[in-house]
Amino acid sequence: MQLKAENVSFQYGENMPWILKDINFAVESGERVGIIGPSGYGKSTLSKIMAGYYKPTSGKITLDGESLPQKGFCPVQMIFQHPELSVNPRWKMEKILNECWKVDEDTKHAFGIEKDWMGRWPNELSGGELQRFCIARVLSPETKFLICDEITTMLDVITQAQIWKVLLEVSDKSNLGMLVVTHNMALAEKVCTRMIDITKWNK
Amino acid sequence: MLRRSNGKGWNGRSRVFILLIVATVYLVGIFVWGITMNPVKYGVNYSEKLVSPCIKHLFGTDFMGRDMFYRSIKGLSNSIRIGLIASVISSIVALILGIVAAIWGGWIDKVINWCVDLCMGLPHLVLLILISFMMGKGVRGITVAVALTHWPSLTRIVRAEVMQVRNSQYVQAAYKMGKTKVQVAVTHILPHVLPAYLIGLVLLFPHAIMHESAVTFLGFGLPAEMPAIGVILAESMNYIVTGKWWLAFFPGILLLMAVLLFDGIGESLKKLWNPGSGNE
């Protein structure tokens, strides 16, 4: 499968500056494309557009030639930078984990999700623990592409390594396409098969 | 976050549970006692007019020799019933309209806002009297009237609460996980609105009782022979200047306790459901 951005431009309001201008690129299944660049160059905006959270001002996002589905499960799933914002603070972890699909025991084990975390509320877990839930819940068999927006930036190095190791295994096994947004050059070189420097697009 | 138990006494969760149970038992007790009470207990007895509180008549008697203790219990029971039915209906209408307006937006939001403005623009009491009169007064008239006039302000509060969470990341993510608007409204939005809703419900309850008594006072509500806290308080005003303090004091205290306990129930539920305090 191919997730493709065709002539995508974006601005937040009518008289606001262009964040992205005429961007063309594609991610294939099994590929891990890294997007690197300094703050304020529209990396997060681009990932939200690719995942269908924002509509591009002009141009379009296609999945195998068709535009992203507006209703029902979206095969392109996004993982956010702040896990504490992407879970409902009034839900217990078990409900959060199984919101998207019934997460199997293997996945839980691989991410080191412990049984006694299930009865807790999100404010009783750390950011790293929460992020594991956020990643595991979108790895359903129907997910074809993953957009990772700085998903391990707030974690310590050991946890980062653990999470990425599992994520790479899963993505190889189910042939996921990934878009990895990061500041961290070393991480990008380690996990990505191809890299795009966003500063080359936007001057 | 997880406060350690000090070893003595109960932890926060059990204390809250006990408060909840005591409050519920008190209110349900008065309610049931009032419904099943024999009318003879608060019957007219001209040989004992305006007796001050004593062992035989705990709350004294009124100008027709009716025992104020039983009359107050019966009255409170009636008031709780009317207040409860009216405020539950009213608040459910508010909850549904508020969530629908905020999630669907567009013309639905506009229409609901017009209705809210319309109802808030009309004087409450006029609307109450009109509806009560149209429904043939009595318990039914007053309940319908109070239920139909108390939803607008709570609708606004609920709508504002929903506005806050509807654009949050987890709600957006839920849509992408294939959840429909109804599913998101019920599973994500509702738990957030519940605390505001409960407070709204608790605040509506005394409001409903007050309006019930006001309309009754004007002669468009309950019949005069039916004891209700509103009727009792209105009557007692005629006697309070002559030093018959017990006519207003005890029923007033009973009403106050009922309202405070309602408030206690609301607060306890809020504590148990809130992630910040639910596991303490």
Boltz contact constraints between the chains, C-beta under 6 A:
constraints:
  - contact:
      token1: [A, 53]
      token2: [B, 172]
      max_distance: 6.0
  - contact:
      token1: [A, 72]
      token2: [B, 178]
      max_distance: 6.0
  - contact:
      token1: [A, 73]
      token2: [B, 178]
      max_distance: 6.0
  - contact:
      token1: [A, 74]
      token2: [B, 176]
      max_distance: 6.0
  - contact:
      token1: [A, 80]
      token2: [B, 169]
      max_distance: 6.0
  - contact:
      token1: [A, 85]
      token2: [B, 169]
      max_distance: 6.0
  - contact:
      token1: [A, 86]
      token2: [B, 169]
      max_distance: 6.0
  - contact:
      token1: [A, 86]
      token2: [B, 170]
      max_distance: 6.0
  - contact:
      token1: [A, 86]
      token2: [B, 173]
      max_distance: 6.0
  - contact:
      token1: [A, 87]
      token2: [B, 170]
      max_distance: 6.0
  - contact:
      token1: [A, 88]
      token2: [B, 170]
      max_distance: 6.0
  - contact:
      token1: [A, 88]
      token2: [B, 188]
      max_distance: 6.0
  - contact:
      token1: [A, 89]
      token2: [B, 275]
      max_distance: 6.0
  - contact:
      token1: [A, 90]
      token2: [B, 191]
      max_distance: 6.0
  - contact:
      token1: [A, 90]
      token2: [B, 275]
      max_distance: 6.0
  - contact:
      token1: [A, 100]
      token2: [B, 177]
      max_distance: 6.0
  - contact:
      token1: [A, 121]
      token2: [B, 275]
      max_distance: 6.0
  - contact:
      token1: [A, 123]
      token2: [B, 275]
      max_distance: 6.0
